[in-house]
Amino acid sequence: MKPPASRSRNAREMGHPIGAGTKNAMAKNGNSNPNRARDHLANERTFLAWVRTGAAIVVFGFAIGRFAIAMRQLTALEGHPVRTAGMSVWMGSGAIVAGVALVVAGLVRYRKTRVQLDSGTFEPAGFVLDLITILTVVFGLALAGYLIYTEKVLG
């Protein structure tokens, strides 16, 4: 097997973009980072993950709110008194707002990271990830508590 230098030299000799040709192209563009495209594509994939997560939370919130409304309508249709705490609609609305906020936060993070990658001053996220984690845990615990509360009141 040839050492890496030999493979790179052969690639240059064959006109392959690996090697000196790539360095010349980067020098013309004023960018010395050979991983620039890969970094920006990773940033875009991360942003799309934020969008997918935000959309899932929006749909989840809609399902929570709609389920509560459907249960009230079904109970009233059957002639039973409507006994509901009514928090499902508020929790669903909160999840919808949180999902939208997550997409906006993802866009802000995407744009900030894009500028940092272009200027070579990238800093990993810190506080934003901590905040999202804390809010997700609080929301999950609130939903669990609400389910227990509803079971005791309605069950």
C-alpha positions in Angstrom: 0.0 0.0 0.0 1.3 3.4 -0.9 1.9 6.1 1.8 -0.6 9.0 1.8 1.9 11.4 0.2 2.2 9.1 -2.8 -1.5 8.8 -3.2 -1.9 12.6 -3.0 0.9 13.2 -5.6 -0.7 10.7 -7.9 -4.1 12.4 -7.6 -2.5 15.7 -8.5 -0.8 14.2 -11.5 -4.1 12.8 -12.7 -5.8 16.2 -12.4 -7.9 15.1 -9.4 -9.1 18.0 -7.1 -7.3 16.5 -4.1 -4.0 18.2 -3.3 -2.5 21.4 -4.6 -5.4 22.2 -6.9 -7.7 22.4 -3.9 -5.3 24.7 -2.1 -5.1 27.0 -5.1 -8.9 27.2 -5.3 -9.2 28.0 -1.6 -6.5 30.7 -1.9 -8.5 32.3 -4.8 -11.7 32.3 -2.6 -9.8 33.8 0.4 -10.8 30.8 2.6 -8.1 28.7 4.1 -10.5 26.2 5.8 -10.6 23.0 3.8 -13.6 21.9 5.9 -15.7 25.0 5.2 -18.4 23.2 3.1 -18.6 20.3 5.5 -18.9 22.7 8.5 -21.7 24.7 6.8 -23.5 21.5 5.8 -23.4 20.2 9.4 -24.7 23.6 10.5 -27.6 23.3 8.1 -28.4 19.7 9.2 -28.4 20.9 12.8 -30.8 23.7 12.0 -33.1 21.2 10.2 -33.0 19.0 13.3 -34.2 22.0 15.3 -37.0 22.6 12.8 -38.1 18.9 13.0 -38.0 18.9 16.7 -40.0 22.2 16.9 -42.5 20.9 14.4 -43.0 17.7 16.4 -43.5 19.7 19.6 -46.1 21.9 17.8 -48.0 18.8 16.6 -47.7 17.2 20.0 -49.2 20.4 21.6 -52.0 20.5 19.1 -52.8 16.8 19.9 -52.8 17.6 23.6 -55.2 20.5 23.2 -57.4 18.8 20.6 -57.7 15.7 22.7 -59.0 17.7 25.7 -61.5 19.4 23.5 -62.7 16.1 22.0 -63.0 14.5 25.4 -65.2 17.4 26.7 -67.4 17.2 23.6 -67.7 13.4 23.9 -68.6 13.7 27.6 -71.2 16.4 26.9 -72.7 14.4 24.0 -73.1 11.3 26.3 -75.0 13.5 28.8 -72.4 13.3 31.5 -71.4 16.3 33.5 -68.2 17.8 32.1 -65.6 17.3 34.9 -62.3 18.5 33.5 -59.6 20.6 35.0 -59.2 22.4 31.6 -55.4 22.5 31.7 -54.9 20.3 28.7 -55.7 23.2 26.3 -53.3 25.4 28.1 -50.6 22.8 28.1 -51.2 22.1 24.5 -51.0 25.8 23.7 -47.8 26.0 25.7 -46.3 23.2 23.8 -47.2 24.9 20.5 -45.6 28.1 21.6 -42.6 26.2 22.8 -42.2 24.4 19.5 -42.4 27.7 17.5 -39.9 29.3 19.9 -37.6 26.3 19.4 -37.7 26.8 15.6 -36.9 30.5 16.1 -34.0 29.6 18.5 -32.7 27.2 15.9 -32.7 29.9 13.2 -30.9 32.3 15.5 -28.4 29.6 16.4 -27.9 28.7 12.7 -27.3 32.3 11.6 -24.9 32.9 14.5 -23.0 29.7 13.8 -22.8 30.6 10.1 -21.2 33.9 10.9 -18.8 32.3 13.4 -17.8 29.6 10.9 -17.1 32.2 8.2 -15.0 34.3 10.5 -13.2 31.4 12.1 -14.5 32.2 15.7 -16.9 29.3 16.3 -18.0 28.8 19.9 -20.2 25.8 20.9 -23.6 26.5 22.3 -23.8 26.6 26.1 -26.7 28.4 27.7 -29.2 27.7 25.0 -28.8 24.0 25.3 -29.0 24.1 29.1 -32.2 26.3 28.9 -33.9 24.0 26.4 -33.0 20.9 28.5 -34.4 22.5 31.7 -37.6 23.6 29.9 -38.2 20.2 28.4 -37.7 18.5 31.8 -40.1 21.0 33.5 -42.7 20.5 30.8 -42.4 16.7 31.0 -42.8 16.8 34.7 -45.8 19.1 34.5 -47.4 16.8 32.0 -46.8 13.8 34.2 -48.2 15.7 37.2 -51.2 16.7 35.2 -52.0 13.1 34.2 -51.8 12.0 37.8 -54.0 14.9 38.9 -56.6 14.2 36.1 -56.7 10.5 37.0 -57.5 11.4 40.6 -60.1 14.0 39.8 -61.8 12.3 36.9 -61.1 8.7 37.7 
